[in-house]
Amino acid sequence: MKKIVLIGIFLIISSVCGAQSFVTEYSRGTTSNFCGEESFQFILGTETITRIDKFDGSRVEIVSKKESGGFDNQGFYSESWGSKFYLDKYGINEFNRIKQFTYRVVYDKRGGELLYILEIENKKGLDAGKIYLSRKGFELICK
């Protein structure tokens, strides 16, 4: 019995260890100038991004994996996350069954503080996207 419990604990720890967790406090649409107070927790796992609404506890899990990272023209470090790996791994039929989003996770520097997470549903495009901002991101973008 102890072995089963230890194996279960090991599996849980293994699945959580690779994840990063961030809390955002503001959001705005990509075509909007208004930044509203709205808090979310994002958990960036190895092959998923989980978004949890801190107000009502609702949770959305999106298949997504880090595809690239580098510095942008403003000197911020950003990572691109997407679901293309799922297409390569499972084929077109399975790929078409999942919600397909693209994410851009932006930090003030590599290994630094989160500024914002840009979320774009691939079928709707950039105009329907949403930006989730940390307090530091809010100060840079919304003020």
C-alpha positions in Angstrom: 0.0 0.0 0.0 2.9 2.4 0.9 4.4 1.8 -2.6 1.2 2.8 -4.3 0.9 6.0 -2.3 4.6 6.8 -3.0 4.2 6.2 -6.7 1.0 8.4 -6.7 2.9 11.2 -5.0 5.8 10.9 -7.4 3.5 11.1 -10.4 1.8 14.2 -9.0 5.1 15.9 -8.2 6.5 15.0 -11.6 3.6 16.5 -13.5 3.7 19.8 -11.5 7.4 20.3 -11.3 7.8 21.5 -14.9 5.0 24.1 -14.6 5.2 27.8 -14.1 2.4 29.7 -12.4 1.6 33.4 -12.8 -1.2 35.6 -11.6 -2.5 38.5 -13.8 -4.5 41.3 -12.3 -5.8 43.2 -15.4 -6.9 42.5 -18.9 -7.9 44.2 -22.1 -8.9 43.3 -25.7 -6.2 43.6 -28.4 -8.3 46.3 -30.1 -9.2 48.1 -26.9 -7.5 50.9 -25.0 -9.4 50.1 -21.8 -7.7 47.9 -19.1 -10.0 46.4 -16.6 -9.3 44.7 -13.3 -9.7 41.0 -13.8 -7.6 38.4 -12.1 -6.5 35.1 -13.6 -4.0 32.4 -12.7 -2.0 30.9 -15.6 -0.2 27.6 -15.2 2.2 26.9 -18.0 2.8 23.2 -18.1 4.9 21.1 -20.5 2.1 20.6 -23.0 -0.8 22.7 -21.6 -1.7 26.2 -20.5 -4.4 26.4 -17.8 -6.2 29.6 -17.2 -8.2 29.9 -13.9 -10.6 32.8 -13.3 -9.8 34.0 -9.8 -13.3 35.5 -9.4 -15.5 32.4 -10.2 -12.9 29.6 -10.2 -13.7 28.5 -13.8 -10.9 26.8 -15.5 -9.9 26.3 -19.1 -7.1 24.0 -20.2 -5.5 24.6 -23.6 -3.2 22.2 -25.4 -0.1 24.4 -25.9 3.7 24.0 -25.8 6.6 26.5 -25.9 7.7 26.8 -29.5 10.3 29.6 -29.3 11.7 32.4 -27.2 13.8 35.5 -27.7 14.0 39.3 -27.3 11.6 41.6 -29.0 12.4 45.1 -30.4 11.6 46.7 -27.0 14.2 44.5 -25.2 11.6 42.3 -23.5 11.9 38.6 -23.5 9.0 36.7 -25.0 8.0 33.1 -25.5 5.7 31.8 -28.2 3.4 29.0 -27.3 1.2 27.0 -29.7 -0.5 23.7 -30.5 1.4 22.7 -33.7 3.2 19.9 -31.8 -0.2 18.3 -31.3 -0.8 18.2 -35.0 2.6 16.6 -35.5 2.1 14.1 -32.7 -1.6 13.0 -33.3 -2.5 14.0 -36.9 -5.0 16.4 -38.4 -8.2 14.7 -37.1 -7.2 14.9 -33.5 -5.8 18.4 -34.0 -9.1 19.7 -35.4 -10.9 18.5 -32.2 -8.9 20.7 -29.8 -9.3 24.4 -29.1 -6.4 26.1 -31.0 -4.8 29.1 -29.4 -1.5 30.9 -29.8 0.1 32.6 -26.7 2.9 35.1 -26.3 4.2 35.3 -22.8 6.3 38.4 -22.3 8.7 39.1 -19.4 10.7 42.3 -18.6 13.9 40.2 -19.1 14.9 36.6 -19.5 14.1 34.9 -16.2 12.4 38.1 -15.1 9.0 39.2 -14.1 5.9 38.6 -16.2 4.5 41.6 -18.0 1.6 40.1 -19.9 0.2 37.1 -21.7 -1.4 37.6 -25.1 -4.0 35.0 -26.0 -5.3 34.5 -29.5 -7.8 32.0 -30.6 -6.5 30.9 -34.0 -9.9 30.7 -35.7 -10.9 34.3 -34.6 -7.5 36.1 -35.1 -5.7 38.9 -33.4 -8.6 41.3 -33.3 -10.5 39.0 -31.0 -7.4 38.4 -28.8 -7.0 39.2 -25.1 -4.1 40.5 -23.1 -3.7 39.5 -19.5 -1.4 41.9 -17.6 0.5 41.7 -14.4 0.7 44.8 -12.2 4.1 45.7 -13.8 2.6 45.1 -17.3 -0.4 47.3 -16.4 2.0 50.2 -15.4 3.9 49.9 -18.7 1.0 49.4 -21.1 -2.2 50.9 -19.6 -1.0 54.1 -17.9 
